């Protein structure tokens, strides 16, 4: 996975002219046109846009591309909101990555979706794809990975960080997979997994590095050489409660309990931790190991 991720990065860097600038604008326009076709023909004309490998084999090559323009919603209000969100997410990704890498990300998602449809056609006898809903969801996962603290509007009124919405989307992915499996719809069960695979191809290095950092941090926290400050504070307070004082001069034996106004210091030249009052901090024999 890391090698594939590196290959994608190198291709994007070596081919700065690759891809269609402002790709999501054309996707949105295509969705709007398909929506009007749906309304004017009661869905008859739009069926010619669906991906169907059986029909592709009979010469309807356009289905390899036109299914990306099939809208996810059939109501005008929801369509406007979903297209605006998709355009916003796509524009942010293209601005962050550049046109080549963003086009690669979207194209990779589309190609994986097509391959899933082809496999489903031969394996299960059904491989019709209507739209690229899960490709759009994989775009949102990429957005949330790049801008985890960006605030978006849940139900258009509640601000919530992108990382929490992404976590909710992953949960919905799992629910969709389980529901599809229970219904025996293998194609619908594979599509969320493929969308997640598309995300992992481009973010595997970041995810793996983050996991390595967390494992290293966990090892560091559990190391015997690491000072456990909370535990040390509890032990120190317990020790103070038992001995009845916090500081005690190693020369004269006076304590902060007996002399609350007396200042105490620790000598950096002594071996170990040895406390001295202000009268002996500069006038004592240094402890040696």
N, C-alpha and C positions, 0 to 999 in steps of 0.2 A: 504493500500500500504506500509506503514511504517513497519507493522508487517511482511509482505512478504519479504521486503528488509532485515529486521533483521534475518529472518529465513534463507535466502540465505547466509548471512554472517556467521551465526553460523555453518551451514552445511559445508561451506568451511574451517572453522577453525578446526572443529572436525574431518574432513576427509581429512587430508593432502595428502593421497595417491590417492584421487579420480581424475579421468580424464586421458587424454592421453597427456603426455609431448610433446611439439612442435606440437600441433594439426594442426596448419595451414600448416605445411610442408606436411602432408598427404592429406589435402584438396587440396593443390596446385598440388601435384602429381596426385591425382585422376582427377582433371580438365584437366591436360595435356593428360592423357590417354583417357579421354572422347573426347577431341578435335581431337585426331588422329583417334578414332573410327568414329567421325563425318565426317572427311575428306575421310576416306577409304570406308565408306559405304553410303555416300551421305545422312547421317542423319537417315538411317533406323535402325541401331543398337542402336543408342543413345536414340531412342524413348522408349526402354525397361528400360531406367533409370529414366524416368519421374515419378513423383508421380501421381498416379491415383487411388483414393480410390476404384473405381469399380473393377479395376484389382487386387488390394490388397485383396479384398474380394474373388477373384477367385484364391488365392494362391500365387500371385506374391509379396511375403513379402519383397523382396529386395528393392522394390520401396520406402519403408519407409526411406531408408538411401541413396540410390544411387542418388537421385535427387540433393543432395548437391554437387555432382561432375559434374553436367551439367554446362559447361562454359557459361558465360554471353556474350562472344564475339565470333564471328566466323572468325575473321581475326587474323592472327598470331601476328602482331604488337600490336594491342589493347589487345589481350589476355595476352601477356607477361607483358605489363604495368599494367593491372588490377590485375594479379596474384601477381606481385611484390608488388604492393600497398597493396593488401589484406594480404600478408605474413608479410609485414612491420608493418601494423597496428596490426595484431594479435600477432606478437612477442612482440611488445611494451606493449600491454595489458597484455599478460601472464607474462612479466617481472615485471610489476607494481603490478598486482593482485596476481600472483601465478597461478600454473596450475589448482587447483580445481575451483577457482572462475571464471577464464576465460573459462574453459570448461562448467561450469554452464551457463555462459552468452550465449555462442554459442549454447549450447544444448537447452536452454530455447527459443531462437529465432527460432530454427528448430522445436521444439515441437509446439510452437504457430503457426508457418506457416503450419504445418501438420493439426492442429486442424481447421485452417481457410479453408484448402482444403476440409476437411471432411464436415464442415458446409456448404460450398459452393456446395458440391456434392449433399447434401440432399435438400438444400434450393433452389438452382438455376439450378441443374442438370448438373453442370460443375465444376470440381475441379482438373484439371490437373495443376501441378506445374512443371515448368522447371527452375531449379536452385534456388539459394538463394540470389538473388541480394539485396533484402531489408534487409536480415540478415547481409550482408556485410556493408550496409549503416548504420545499427544500431551500428555495430562495430566502424565505423568512428565517429559517434556521441559520443560514449563512449571515443574514443581517444581525440576528441576535448574538451570534458568536463574535461579530466585529464590534457591535454596539450594545453590549449587554445591559447597560444602564440607561439606554434611550427610553424615554417615556412615551408610550402609545396609549390610545384611548380604547379601553375595553367597553364594549357595547356603546361606543361613541360618547361616553360620558365619564367613565372611571379611568383615571390615569394609572398605568401599571408599567413596570419595567419590562423591556423586551425579553430578558432572560426568563422571567416567570411565565410570560406568554409562550415562549419556546418550550418550557417544561410542560405546560398544559398541552401544547401541540403534540409533543412526544407521547404523552398519555393518551391523547386521542388517536394517534397512530396505532398504539397497542390495542385500543378498543376496536378500531376499524379492522385490524388484522384478525382479532378473535371473532368479531361478528361475522366477517367474511368466511372464516373457516367453518363456523357453525352452520352457515348457509350453504356451504359447499362451493363457494365462489372463489376459486383459487386465484384467478386473475386479480380480483379486488384485494385479496390478501397479499399478493406480491407487490402491488404498486406502492404502498407505503414503505415497504422494505427497500425497494429500488430507490425511492426518493431519499431515504436515509443513507443508502450506499453512495449516492451522488454527493451528498454532504460530506461523508467520511473521506471520499477520494481527495477532496480539496482541503480538508481540515485535519487529516490524520496526523500530520507532523505536529500541529499545534496541540492537538488532544494528547498525543503520546508524550510530548515535552511537558505538558501540564501534569500528567499523571506521574512522570518521573520526578518532577519537583515536589509533588505531594508525598511520594514515597520517601524521597530524601529528607523532607521536613519531618515526616513521622519517625524515621530512623534517628534523626538528630534529637527530637524531643525525648525519645525513649532511651537515648544513649546514657550510659553511666557518667560520662564526662559533661553532660549538659546539666546545668543548675536548674532544678525544678523550683521556681521562685515561690509558687503558692505553697508547695510542700515545705520549703525552707522557712517561710514565714510562720507556718503553723508550728513547726518544730521549735523555732526561736521563741514564739509566744508560750509554748508549753514549758520550755526550759526556763524562761523568765518567771513563769508562775511557780515553778518548783523551787527555784533558788531565791526568789524574792527580790531580785534586782535585774537590771538590764546591763549596766556597765559597772565594772569593778577595776580599780587601778591595780596593775600587776606588781607595783612597788609598795604602796602604802596600804592597799586593801580597802580604801574608801569606796563606797558604792553610790550610785545615783539615788538610791532609796534613802540612805542616811543623809546625803548632802545633795538635795534636789537642785540647788543653784550652782553646783560645781560642774564644770565642763570636762568632757572626756574625749580623748582622741585615740586613734589607732596608728601605730608606728609602721611605716612602709619598709623600714630597714630590718625589722625583726622577722624571723622565720615564723610563719603561722600568723594567727590573729591574736594580738596582745593589746589590751586596752591600758591607757595611762591617763591619769588626771593631768590638768594643765600644769601642775607643779612638777611633774616628772616626765612629761612627754619629751622634753629636750634634755632631761637629766636622768638617764638610766642606762643600764648596761644592756645592749641589744641581745635578744635571744637568738641562738643559733641552733640549727638542726643537729 
